[in-house]
Amino acid sequence: GSDSSGGAGIQADIKTATCLGIYAMTAVTAVTVQNTIGVKSVVSVPVNEIYNQIIYTSKDIKPNAIKIGMLHSTQIINKVLKSLNEIKIKKIVLDPVMVAKGGSKLITNDAVELMKKKLLKKVTIITPNLPEAEILTGVKINSIEDMIFAANKLMKLGVPNILIKGGHLKSKKVHDIFVNKNEIKIFSSKRFNTKNTHGTGCTLSTAITCFFSCGKTLKRSCELGIKY
């Protein structure tokens, strides 16, 4: 999605990739009118045009990795699935954008169900924040143990790797937890007392995609993405 305030969405993705020396191609799924306080409106891009953006661009410039952000309807998810099946890229990072920081819902309930049923099986890693992890799993998350429990539930839905972001927990440090069937790794970072957090989730998932695209392991990509 395009964020008119430039902090999140496709603008954050391009800026992050560019800062990390990676070249970004884009498929815009929606145009939003928003600022750091909240989302005023969302206008979908016609689904065939989303599909065409992905297919036509990838025909010419083959991506090393894909980051998926805002998909707010079942029609969009179906078209994205169709395009992923055609371009066959192995490294896919899904940031399941569901609720804007101001509380605005960015995805329909049907789309959440379709994401759980079909899209999660296609991606390499999913990077939900706590509210998103709660929506996807139905688990109330109040602790690191809850985060690990939710991650294991997400694995049962078919995602091989999960990074649950702990920014919403009221802890002194921020704990982000990387989980797959072989390991659990907790990344603990200093919490910065700042209002300037709009777009942090988009920035993180794109940073992970950048490091992953140039051959780093997924766990190392998460570590470097969090540092960035």
Secondary structure by P-SEA (a helix, b strand, c coil): cccccccccaaaaaaaaaaacbbbbbbbccccccccccccccccccaaaaaaaaaaaaaccccccccccccccaaaaaaaaaaaaaccccbbbbccccccccccccccaaaaaaaaccccccccbbbbcaaaaaaacccccccaaaaaaaaaaaaaacccbbbbbcccccccbbbbbbbcccbbbbbbbbbbbcccccaaaaaaaaaaaaaaaacccaaaaaaaaaac
